[in-house]
Amino acid sequence: MTNTCDILIVGGGIIGVATAFELQSRDRNADIVLLEKEPGPARHQSGHNSGVIHAGVYYAPGSLKARFCRQGVPATEAFCEEHGITHQRLGKLIVATSEAEVQRMVTLGERARQNGIRIEEVDQAGLRKMEPHINGLAALYSPTTGITDYKRMTEVMAELFVARGGNIRYGERLLSGQEKPDHVSVTTDKTRYEAQRVVSCAGLHSDRVIRCFGQEPGYKVVPFRGEFFRLLNQPDDLVSHLIYPVPDPERPFLGVHLTRKIAGGFTVGPNAVLAFKREGYRLSAFSPADLAETLGYSGFWRMLAKNARSAVSELSASASKRLYLQRIHKYCSRIQLGDLAPYPAGVRAQAVSPDGRIIDDFLFVKTERCLHVGNAPSPAATSCLPIAQHIADQLASIA
Ligand SMILES: Cc1cc2nc3c(=O)[nH]c(=O)nc-3n(C[C@H](O)[C@H](O)[C@H](O)COP(=O)(O)OP(=O)(O)OC[C@H]3O[C@@H](n4cnc5c(N)ncnc54)[C@H](O)[C@@H]3O)c2cc1C
């Protein structure tokens, strides 16, 4: 049997569900089906992240990240307010611990201002006053950074979508798709669909799904595990802001940060080490096919060559808790080895181009009847509502 629908969405992470919710809000009569291979929403990146509502400090001015993140902060806060999802605007301190970091911090502050983000410089005395347990020479203060629960946010959007008549098919995996002149034909492991338009938001499988539709995405996803620790033995007032290091230009990610969790307590993390399985959360998770695909990709080796020092340092900090702790000690010396308890890891989908470039910005691949979300790394959770609006705008111009 072949099912028909107006729009078929692949992926029940925060981007796919926000897109379903947005498209339905624009046209209540649209017949929208969302396919998710897992038994529920947000089982991958959207349910394994730092839970930070990023203000938009870091992103290249003019980039999609800068634009969507800036719009995403008030949109996320408003959605959480409206639907009773806990969120807190804690503010964040990006702490410089050496003169070189102070210089980079000043440059970062200029970038934040170019992005229209509220940012203040705090001197050493000011930092000590704001956070007595944090050591640093100076800091950037971002008052609009916050925290929330993105898994809950995805669940709520999914519940609203279904309550308004949307159809979510959990436990159903897209296998292939073909664009025809007047529809898109999709095969799953359960059935077939004929959809007028298709959106894919497949996270760690985004490149594979794009290839399922016969398109060459121009990148491959390289999965990076982000390992966290939960903090034990610390007072509830250890810090009142989110504490971040000044990003290391040699590392593509933001650095190990100290985050208050919306459910209580603190975590430190994440680092970034190659994952041996795209959706493998345990250290022992291993997929011969996934690993062979990564190792067989020349873009991976070129990326490694460009980032060799940071790769070695990330691997060492993953293998040794003591080295991991050194990163935290840079700004918080009272945390000890015995305070680091296990906490579930996340796996980032990082798009890498054939020349070894880590694709930084959000990336979309548009064809006659399909719109694929290619690269949606952090801050895509913060940005999910504007990204969904962007997808809906783009889709309106298709067919
Ligand atoms: C460690 C870590 C920390 C992060 N911290 C933050 C943060 O603090 N703030 C922030 O804004 N962002 C953060 N991010 C980024 C953010 O979590 C992601 O950018 C966002 O969740 C991406 O959402 P998504 O819907 O694109 O992907 P996902 O949540 O991965 O969802 C993709 C979905 O597609 C499904 N799927 C894939 N293939 C198929 C198929 N063939 N058929 C059916 N379904 C399929 C998958 O099962 C999955 O559910 C972090 C990410 C990580 C990993």
PDBQT file of the ligand as one rigid body, heavy atoms in Angstrom, charges set to zero:
ROOT
HETATM    1  C1  LIG A 401      27.469  16.995  23.305  1.00  0.00    +0.000 C 
HETATM    2  C2  LIG A 401      26.585  18.024  22.666  1.00  0.00    +0.000 A 
HETATM    3  C3  LIG A 401      26.338  19.245  23.301  1.00  0.00    +0.000 A 
HETATM    4  C4  LIG A 401      25.510  20.197  22.691  1.00  0.00    +0.000 A 
HETATM    5  N1  LIG A 401      25.167  21.319  23.380  1.00  0.00    +0.000 NA
HETATM    6  C5  LIG A 401      24.293  22.198  22.822  1.00  0.00    +0.000 A 
HETATM    7  C6  LIG A 401      23.831  23.299  23.554  1.00  0.00    +0.000 A 
HETATM    8  O1  LIG A 401      24.140  23.459  24.731  1.00  0.00    +0.000 OA
HETATM    9  N2  LIG A 401      23.007  24.196  22.943  1.00  0.00    +0.000 N 
HETATM   10  C7  LIG A 401      22.622  24.037  21.628  1.00  0.00    +0.000 A 
HETATM   11  O2  LIG A 401      21.899  24.899  21.105  1.00  0.00    +0.000 OA
HETATM   12  N3  LIG A 401      23.022  22.966  20.917  1.00  0.00    +0.000 NA
HETATM   13  C8  LIG A 401      23.814  22.037  21.494  1.00  0.00    +0.000 A 
HETATM   14  N4  LIG A 401      24.196  20.921  20.802  1.00  0.00    +0.000 N 
HETATM   15  C9  LIG A 401      23.734  20.759  19.426  1.00  0.00    +0.000 C 
HETATM   16  C10 LIG A 401      22.289  20.278  19.343  1.00  0.00    +0.000 C 
HETATM   17  O3  LIG A 401      22.000  19.291  20.302  1.00  0.00    +0.000 OA
HETATM   18  C11 LIG A 401      22.048  19.726  17.941  1.00  0.00    +0.000 C 
HETATM   19  O4  LIG A 401      22.529  20.670  17.013  1.00  0.00    +0.000 OA
HETATM   20  C12 LIG A 401      20.567  19.484  17.667  1.00  0.00    +0.000 C 
HETATM   21  O5  LIG A 401      20.024  18.658  18.665  1.00  0.00    +0.000 OA
HETATM   22  C13 LIG A 401      20.404  18.848  16.294  1.00  0.00    +0.000 C 
HETATM   23  O6  LIG A 401      19.068  18.435  16.151  1.00  0.00    +0.000 OA
HETATM   24  P1  LIG A 401      18.638  17.533  14.931  1.00  0.00    +0.000 P 
HETATM   25  O7  LIG A 401      17.163  17.397  14.999  1.00  0.00    +0.000 OA
HETATM   26  O8  LIG A 401      19.241  18.089  13.678  1.00  0.00    +0.000 OA
HETATM   27  O9  LIG A 401      19.395  16.134  15.143  1.00  0.00    +0.000 OA
HETATM   28  P2  LIG A 401      19.063  14.891  16.097  1.00  0.00    +0.000 P 
HETATM   29  O10 LIG A 401      18.577  15.323  17.422  1.00  0.00    +0.000 OA
HETATM   30  O11 LIG A 401      20.268  14.017  16.065  1.00  0.00    +0.000 OA
HETATM   31  O12 LIG A 401      17.862  14.168  15.377  1.00  0.00    +0.000 OA
HETATM   32  C14 LIG A 401      17.969  13.501  14.132  1.00  0.00    +0.000 C 
HETATM   33  C15 LIG A 401      16.907  12.415  14.129  1.00  0.00    +0.000 C 
HETATM   34  O13 LIG A 401      16.834  11.798  12.837  1.00  0.00    +0.000 OA
HETATM   35  C16 LIG A 401      16.533  10.432  13.023  1.00  0.00    +0.000 C 
HETATM   36  N5  LIG A 401      16.896   9.701  11.806  1.00  0.00    +0.000 N 
HETATM   37  C17 LIG A 401      18.124   9.630  11.251  1.00  0.00    +0.000 A 
HETATM   38  N6  LIG A 401      18.080   8.852  10.146  1.00  0.00    +0.000 NA
HETATM   39  C18 LIG A 401      16.795   8.451   9.994  1.00  0.00    +0.000 A 
HETATM   40  C19 LIG A 401      16.127   7.606   9.036  1.00  0.00    +0.000 A 
HETATM   41  N7  LIG A 401      16.778   7.036   7.995  1.00  0.00    +0.000 N 
HETATM   42  N8  LIG A 401      14.790   7.386   9.192  1.00  0.00    +0.000 NA
HETATM   43  C20 LIG A 401      14.102   7.943  10.236  1.00  0.00    +0.000 A 
HETATM   44  N9  LIG A 401      14.695   8.731  11.174  1.00  0.00    +0.000 NA
HETATM   45  C21 LIG A 401      16.030   8.990  11.055  1.00  0.00    +0.000 A 
HETATM   46  C22 LIG A 401      17.374  10.059  14.229  1.00  0.00    +0.000 C 
HETATM   47  O14 LIG A 401      16.914   8.874  14.862  1.00  0.00    +0.000 OA
HETATM   48  C23 LIG A 401      17.231  11.293  15.109  1.00  0.00    +0.000 C 
HETATM   49  O15 LIG A 401      16.196  11.181  16.051  1.00  0.00    +0.000 OA
HETATM   50  C24 LIG A 401      24.976  19.950  21.395  1.00  0.00    +0.000 A 
HETATM   51  C25 LIG A 401      25.218  18.718  20.766  1.00  0.00    +0.000 A 
HETATM   52  C26 LIG A 401      25.979  17.754  21.407  1.00  0.00    +0.000 A 
HETATM   53  C27 LIG A 401      26.132  16.406  20.752  1.00  0.00    +0.000 C 
ENDROOT
TORSDOF 0
